[in-house]
Amino acid sequence: MQIGNYQVKLLDAGRFRLDGGAMFGVVPRTLWERQKPGDERNRIQMCTNLLLIEGEKRKILVDTGIGDSFDDKLNDIYGSIIPATAWLPPCSRPGLSRSRSPM
């Protein structure tokens, strides 16, 4: 997607699962289950994504993901599926270096 002078790309950062009832609130399960069927623990698959913003000689990686510090118990609870590329620190990807915002 192009926004002004910037190209914005969506990068897959993995999958995880959360309780479907908690995600859809008062919507009856029979309605949301058609679009997002739950697993045996009533969890629905969710996605985490990164935004790579490129333009004006800058590359900005926006990461609001779940991280990679879950132990085995939390990985089981959340059904975390992290792709192999997500384990690479951003600074090891071509053309990127690590920088933290002041926020």
C-alpha positions, 0 to 999 in steps of 0.5 A, spaced: 500 500 500 502 506 498 501 512 503 504 519 500 511 517 499 511 511 503 510 504 501 507 500 507 508 492 507 504 487 512 509 482 514 506 475 517 509 475 525 505 468 527 499 466 529 496 465 536 489 462 539 484 466 544 478 464 547 472 465 541 467 467 547 472 472 549 473 475 542 466 476 540 463 478 547 455 478 546 455 475 539 452 468 540 457 462 538 452 459 533 454 466 529 461 467 529 463 460 529 461 460 522 466 464 520 472 463 525 471 455 528 474 454 534 478 448 536 477 443 542 478 448 547 474 454 544 480 458 541 480 461 535 486 463 530 488 470 531 494 473 527 500 478 529 503 482 523 508 487 523 508 493 518 514 495 514 514 502 512 519 504 507 520 511 504 524 517 504 531 513 505 528 510 511 525 503 513 521 503 519 518 496 522 512 497 527 512 491 531 506 490 536 506 482 536 506 477 542 514 476 542 517 470 543 518 469 550 513 464 552 514 458 556 511 451 554 505 452 558 503 459 555 505 457 548 500 451 549 495 456 552 495 461 547 497 456 541 502 460 539 505 459 532 511 463 530 514 462 523 521 461 522 523 468 519 519 472 526 525 469 530 530 473 526 531 480 530 529 486 525 537 488 525 539 482 522 534 483 516 537 486 510 537 493 510 534 494 517 537 496 524 535 496 531 532 503 533 527 504 539 522 510 539 522 514 545 515 512 547 
